[in-house]
Amino acid sequence: MRNFLTIIAAASIALSSAIAANAQSQNPLPKASDVLVRYGKDIEG
């Protein structure tokens, strides 16, 4: 029974870290170190 609980705990930790890593890679917001490029002309008025 104790081995089963250890396996379940290890699997849940591995799964949660994989979900966190995937969430970081899919963040749509730019980082502070990203270089932004202008698109099109400036619009005045």
Residue pairs with C-beta under 8 A, 6 or more apart in sequence:
30 36
